Amino acid sequence: MEKIYEELKVLGRDLVDKVSSLMHEGNVRRVIIKDSRGHTFMEVPVAVAAVGAVALPLLAALGALAALVADFTIGVERVPEPPKEGGPGGK
């Protein structure tokens, strides 16, 4: 299956909000959090983090991490969304 990888630059204060919104997107499969020097802090399969019992401690840990580091890069691995059926003129 084809995967799409993109990187987003965020400030520490925006880290928790951005990761939280990514976890709610249907096509995101993995989130990788790196510091400004490229060191990986955390790599999370979103399918695992989507479970509420795992998501809350994860976001709390990210909040603590964001207080220590100013700039982050979030790597996002996505799968392409399937084409919608019945486009224009379809049933």
C-alpha positions, 0 to 999 in steps of 0.5 A: 500500500502506498504511503504519503510522508510529510513533515510539519514544523511546530512550536512547542506550545502548539505540539499537543494541539497539533498531535491531537488533531492528527490523531483524529484524522482518518488517514494518519497511520503514524506520528513521529516527533523530532526536535530541531536537531532531528533526534526522534523523541517519540514515534506513535502508531495512531491506531494504538494512540486512538484508544482513549486509555493510551491517548491521554497519557501520551498527550500529557507526556507531549505537554511536558516535552513541549515545555522543554523544547521550543521547536519540533518537527512532526513527521506524519505517515498517511495512507491515501484516501480512496477515491469517492464513488459516484462522482459527478453524474454518478448514482 
